Amino acid sequence: MRALLYLAVLVLAVLIVPSILRAWRRGAKSASRTQHDELVKDPVCQTYILVSRAVTTEVGGVPTHFCSRECAARYARGDSRR
């Protein structure tokens, strides 16, 4: 009886493990292709934010990143002190 149980577990492992390994390899390849997000400093409040989450406006043709719309508005008004 134990031999049948061991045989069933072995068959399941042989059928399932290769598909799990293929999915794991596919996930590892796609993760290595993702672009790393960059931290930038808000010129108004001096906090660091991810570029992907920043409010970005062009100032003098250069993209400038802010942590919020409020900081971007303060920068536009020239009120960049805390």
N, C-alpha and C positions, 0 to 999 in steps of 0.2 A: 504494500500500500504506500509506504514511504517512497519507494522508487517511482511510482506513478506521480506523486506529488512533486518530487524533484525534477522529473522529466517535464512536467507541465510548466514549472517555473523556468526551466532552461529554455523551453520553446518560446515562452513569452518574452524572455530576455533577448533571445536571438531575433525575434520579430520587432521588438520595441526599441531596443538600444540603438540600432543604426539610424532610425528615423530621428531619435532625440539628438544624436551626435550631428547629423546633417543640419538640423534646425539650429543647434548651438553654433556650428561653424558659420552658417549664414548670418546669424545675429552678430557674431564677432567681426565678420567682414564689414557689415553695414555700420557697426559702431566705430570701426577704425576710419571709415570714410566721412563721418560727421565732422563738421567744422567746429573748432573750439571757440567758445564765445570769449570776447575780450572785455576786461574791466576798463572803464574810463571814469575820469573824475569830473564831477559836476563843478563848473567854474563858480557857481553861486554859493552852494552850501558845502562844497568840498567833500561830498560823499561819493563813494565808488558805486557804480552801477554797471550792469551788463549791457552791452551795446544793443542786444536784442530787445531789452526792456526799456531802453532810454527814449526820451522824447528828443528827437533830432531836428535841428533847424540849421539852415545855412547862414553863417555870419561872415560876411566878406568873402563869399565863395567857398568857405571852409565849413564842413559839417561840424556842428557843435552839439554835444550830447548833454542832456539835463535829466535829473531824476524825476521831475514832474513838470506839468504845464505851468505851475506857479513859479518855479525857478526859471523857466524859459521866459516868462513874462517879466519877472524881476530883472533878468539880464537885458531884455529888450528896453526896459525903462531906464537902465543904467543904475539900478538899485541892487548892487551885488554884495552889499555888506550884510552880515548876519543880523 
